[in-house]
Amino acid sequence: MSATRYTYLGPAGTFTEAALRTLPEAATRELVPLASVPLVLDAVRAGEASGAFVPVENSVEGAVTATNDELASGAPLMIYREVLLPISFALLVRPGTELADIKTVTSHPVAQPQVRRWLAANLPDARWESSASNADGARLVAEGRFDGAFAGEFAAPIYGLDPLVKDIADAATATTRFILVGRPGRVSSPTGSDKTSMVVWLPDDHPGALLELLQEFAVRGVNLMRIESRPTGEGLGNYCFLIDCEGHLTDRRVSEALMGLKRICPQVRFLGSYPRADQQASVHQRPGTSDADFTEAADWLSRCLDGRGDI
């Protein structure tokens, strides 16, 4: 395995690359752009790279389904880091192009909902076609196949384009979350501001099946930060759930919740415990759910076995 190589969703000039370069270790790695999320992750599975960096969700458009589906299927992978990147677009054009000249535009499909209102107000007659990535859209404009591309302003010099309009974002707080993924390994030490991710398959389709799953978290005071359903591909009505929760696997409330899931679900895939990008400590911990509370309860149970429960 190449320990000095990270793959990422390319080509050069994507928001993914910009987010990856915020990691200190990126300065000492060979950064290799690949054309799709499956290719990026398969490079790690095949031992061709030690890390893969991909988008997983956007605050406007929601989940990046290609990433979620890859995490739920194929050889297991683990998440080791996350990055949150504020997103705004520039309209990139060939030099000399004016707004009135633009008849066709392109970008990644996830970008369209983030610029839809701007397009309706400023280029209502422009035809949209999706591209493999924002940077690939810029490349297509440079080749003359489209008149404009919505991409990061930083991509303009890479492809010899001009940012005709900057800071385009229908939602001013739009943010994309990216993850650094590797082969399964030892979980890093808790930081006090952590997140744990997993994929869970329901045992069968019956009333309350999802509620039973969620209760494993609720009764232990574990706060869920995200839950996404994805079809398993085994027929209509068959779903798995990708879940992020507050806390670290070494936290008793989190580890016991996962053990509870393992008892009632046919499959649970642990995706890692890792530092939260926002560095916020959990503010949702209820009384009775700390490690000390779990330890005290376990000690009481041991005394009960010895007939000393009330001592």
C-alpha positions, -999 to +999 in steps of 0.1 A: +000+000+000+012+035-008+012+052+026+019+086+010-009+087-015-044+101-010-071+098-038-099+123-041-128+132-063-113+151-092-102+165-115-080+192-101-099+222-089-129+206-072-143+216-038-131+182-027-095+191-034-099+224-017-113+207+014-086+180+013-058+207+013-071+220+046-058+188+063-022+193+076-011+159+063-022+167+028+010+188+024+031+156+027+009+133+005+007+126-032-028+138-040-043+118-069-076+129-085-099+102-098-131+105-119-157+090-095-164+082-058-163+044-064-129+048-081-116+070-053-126+045-026-116+013-046-081+027-048-079+023-010-096-011-010-070-023-036-041-009-015-032+017-041-037+046-016-038+049+022-066+074+022-096+085+001-113+119+004-149+123-008-180+144-001-207+127+020-234+154+025-244+189+017-265+212+039-287+222+009-289+191-012-285+164+015-267+131+012-241+123-016-257+090-025-227+076-043-206+079-011-233+065+012-239+035-011-202+028-013-198+029+025-227+005+029-215-020+003-182-036-009-152-042+013-155-024+046-139+010+050-135+034+080-138+071+084-108+088+102-114+125+097-141+149+085-139+184+070-166+211+067-162+235+038-185+265+032-196+265-004-201+294-028-198+292-066-183+314-093-197+314-128-166+305-149-164+315-185-139+318-214-122+352-215-144+378-232-177+361-225-205+384-212-236+373-193-258+378-224-236+353-243-243+324-220-268+299-234-256+267-218-242+261-182-229+230-164-218+217-130-221+187-107-257+178-101-254+186-064-246+222-074-278+229-092-301+232-061-275+256-046-277+281-076-312+275-089-327+308-078-297+327-091-301+310-124-338+318-126-331+355-119-301+360-141-300+333-168-336+321-170-332+308-206-298+290-201-299+252-206-284+232-178-265+199-182-248+180-154-211+172-154-190+147-135-178+174-111-176+211-108-141+212-120-149+189-149-176+214-158-149+241-159-128+219-182-158+214-206-162+252-207-125+256-216-130+231-244-159+251-257-187+226-250-205+249-226-207+287-221-204+287-184-197+265-154-205+268-117-174+259-098-150+272-071-133+305-081-100+288-074-106+265-105-105+295-129-067+298-134-064+260-137-086+259-168-078+294-182-112+308-174-125+340-159-149+343-129-176+363-145-197+364-113-185+355-078-200+344-045-231+327-060-251+308-033-288+306-029-282+296+008-256+318+024-246+291+049-243+263+024-217+238+037-204+204+024-191+177+047-162+156+034-146+125+049-112+109+049-116+072+045-091+043+049-090+006+055-104-006+088-079-001+117-076+008+153-099+036+164-082+068+173-083+080+209-113+101+220-109+139+219-140+149+239-156+161+206-162+130+185-187+114+162-194+078+155-208+064+122-223+031+113-246+013+088-275-007+102-298-032+085-333-038+099-340-075+108-373-076+090-402-054+079-426-052+109-445-024+127-420-005+150-389-020+134-372+014+130-384+025+164-368-005+180-335+005+163-337+041+175-346+031+210-311+015+214-298+051+212-325+068+230-325+047+262-288+053+266-289+091+259-270+089+226-279+119+204-282+111+166-267+137+143-278+122+110-298+092+098-302+084+060-321+055+045-307+038+014-322+009-006-302-023-003-308-034-039-326-065-027-361-054-037-386-026-029-390-019+008-355-032+018-334-004+033-303+001+054-297+032+075-265+053+077-263+068+111-240+094+127-242+099+165-224+121+191-197+104+210-169+079+207-169+041+206-150+041+239-179+060+256-200+035+274-233+049+262-221+046+226-206+011+228-236-003+246-259+012+220-239-005+192-240-038+212-277-034+215-280-029+177-258-059+171-282-081+191-313-071+172-300-064+137-287-089+111-259-066+102-242-036+117-212-020+099-190+002+121-177+031+101-155+047+127-152+071+156-134+103+147-130+140+157-159+163+149-149+190+124-168+217+144-149+207+176-181+210+196-184+189+227-216+170+233-242+191+249-270+165+249-257+141+276-285+133+300-280+125+337-273+088+341-255+083+308-219+092+316-192+065+318-192+070+356-229+063+358-225+031+337-196+020+360-216+027+391-245+007+378-223-022+369-207-022+404-242-022+419-251-052+398-220-071+409-229-064+446-264-078+439-249-111+427-231-113+460-261-103+480-248-069+488-270-048+465-282-024+491-248-020+508 
